[in-house]
Amino acid sequence: MNQKEAPLVAALYAHCAQSYAHLHVPAHRQGEAIFTEWQGSKEILQLDLTELPGLDDLHHPQGAIARAQALAAALFGAGQTFFLVNGSTVGIAALILALCGPGEEILLPRNAHRAVLGGLIFSGAKPVFLEPVVIEEFGMAAGLTPRGVEEALKQSPQARALLVLHPTYYGVTGDLARLVELAHGVNKPVLADEAHGVHFAFHAVLPPPALQCGADATVQSMHKMGGSLTQSSLLHLNGRRVDAQKTAQALRLLQSSSPSYLLLASLDGARRQLATEGREMLDRAVGLAREVRQALSCLPGIAVLGEEHLGQPGVCRQDPTRLVVSVRRLGLTGYQVAHILARDYRVQVEMADYYNLVVVIGIGTTRRDCDLLIHGLREVVCRHAGGQPLMACPQPPPLPVGRLTPREAWLAPSRALPLPECAGHISAEWVNVSPPGIPLLYPGEEIGPEMVEYLQWIRNLSLPVQGPEDPGLASLRVVVW
Ligand SMILES: Cc1ncc(COP(=O)(O)O)c(C=O)c1O
C-alpha cells in the first residue's frame, strides 16, 4: 500500500471541488453560517461534512474510510484498524463490551485509566485488579510484574481478558511481551491501552509497540502523540482472540452516528505524516528531550526519571520524550510548580501530581518551548532551593473489597453521605488521587475506616481529586441498600 496516499483527505477535497448545492446538515454549510470568530477558518470548515456519496460511512466503511483504515492497519502491522472519534476512551470501552458479559471477570491494572469504567459499567464485567509496581522516589505507579500476572491468571481461570497499560501516563512500560506470553499460554487475549504510545513504532529508542509485543488489541490516542485532532484515536486488532465483528458492533453502539469528518480526516493525514516523516520528526523530539533532560537533571532539588530507575519487573522501558520531573526536594508540590511555571513563565506542562511534573516533548515541540521550560524551572529552583523537602504522602490503604460490580453499583440507588459517616458503606463513585494514580475507590467497593481516614488527609491538603460528584470530598455517594 502506498503510505503517501491519504484517501479520506483526498475524498473531502475532491468533494469540495464539485461546488455542490448543499441541502443537508451540518447547518453551518461549510462555514457559511459559522459564528463570527471562526469566519476566517473556512478552508478547514468546508471539510466538516457528513456521510455524502463518495465520503463513505464510518460504521459500514467501503470506500475512502475503509481505505484509510486499511492504510493505518498496514502501517501499524494490525489485522484490522478502526478509526475512533471519541478518543481511546471509546476504544477501551468497546473492547471490554466486545469481550465481557455481566459478571465475567477481566484482569486489569489498578492504575488503569478511567476509560475502563465505562466498559465495566456497559458490560457488567467484574474487574479483578492487579497492583502495579510503584516507583517510590517518584511516588508513581508503573507496570505489572510477570509474577503478579501469572498468579492472577491462575486465580481467575475464567477471566475473559488481560488489559495492560503500555505505557503508563508517566511513559513507563513493563515487559509486555512476557505478559502476552503468559496470557496466551492460557489462551487469554491481551488488550493494550496504548493511549500514550502511538509514536512507538516510529523510532528505535522508544519502547516496542504493543502489537509488536503480541497484544491482540491496542488502542492508541493518535491525537496525543501522533499529530491528529483531539479526540481522534485508533483501535487495532491482531489475530482472532478478539472478535472483529463484535468490536465493530460495540463501536457502532458507542460512537456517534454523525462522526466528525475533521477528526476522521485528521487520522488519515496524521497516519500519512507518521509514515513519511515520523522517524525524522521523532528524531528531533528525542534530541530535544535529551537536551532538556540533561539541563534539568543538573538543577539542585530536581530529579528526572531515567534509565537508573528502570530495570525491575514492571518497570522495564521508558518513553524518552516524556520527562517525569520530581520537585519534591524543593519543598513544593508538582501542582504548585506547574502553577508557578504557567503564571510567571508562560509554560504549560502536560500534567502535575503531588511530587512530579510530566513534560511531553512531541513532534511539534519547539526549541523555544524547551528553553522557556528550562529557564522557568531554573528560576523556581533559585527561588526555592534549600527549603524543607515536601512532606511524604502516607501509604494509601490496601485495595478495598469489591461487594458489587461497577454496573450493579451504578444501577443501584445512591445518596451523598458526609465523609466521616461513610465507613462500612459501598461506594457508588470512582475516586482517584495522584500520587500514585491508583484509584482509591471503584463503584461497588466497600469503604473501610482506613479509607475514610486517608480521604480526610487528602481533603485537608486540598489535593486534586478526580471522579466523585463532590471533588472537595466533604461527602461521597454511597449505594443505598
Ligand atoms: C492511560 C490512558 N488511557 C486512556 C486515555 C483516554 O484517551 P482519550 O483521551 O484518547 O480518550 C487516557 C487519557 O488521558 C490515558 O491517559
The ligand as a MOL file (V3000), in Angstrom:
LIG
                    3D

  0  0  0     0  0            999 V3000
M  V30 BEGIN CTAB
M  V30 COUNTS 16 16 0 0 0
M  V30 BEGIN ATOM
M  V30 1 C -3.6460 5.8590 30.0150 0
M  V30 2 C -4.8070 6.4680 29.2950 0
M  V30 3 N -5.6820 5.6780 28.6830 0
M  V30 4 C -6.7420 6.1640 28.0160 0
M  V30 5 C -6.9610 7.5150 27.9610 0
M  V30 6 C -8.1540 8.0300 27.2170 0
M  V30 7 O -7.7240 8.5300 26.0000 0
M  V30 8 P -8.5490 9.5820 25.1330 0
M  V30 9 O -8.2930 10.9210 25.7510 0
M  V30 10 O -7.9690 9.4630 23.7770 0
M  V30 11 O -9.9680 9.2060 25.1940 0
M  V30 12 C -6.0750 8.3930 28.5780 0
M  V30 13 C -6.3030 9.8360 28.5380 0
M  V30 14 O -5.5760 10.6270 29.0500 0
M  V30 15 C -4.9750 7.8500 29.2840 0
M  V30 16 O -4.1140 8.6410 29.9280 0
M  V30 END ATOM
M  V30 BEGIN BOND
M  V30 1 1 1 2
M  V30 2 1 2 3
M  V30 3 2 2 15
M  V30 4 2 3 4
M  V30 5 1 4 5
M  V30 6 1 5 6
M  V30 7 2 5 12
M  V30 8 1 6 7
M  V30 9 1 7 8
M  V30 10 2 8 9
M  V30 11 1 8 10
M  V30 12 1 8 11
M  V30 13 1 12 13
M  V30 14 1 12 15
M  V30 15 2 13 14
M  V30 16 1 15 16
M  V30 END BOND
M  V30 END CTAB
M  END
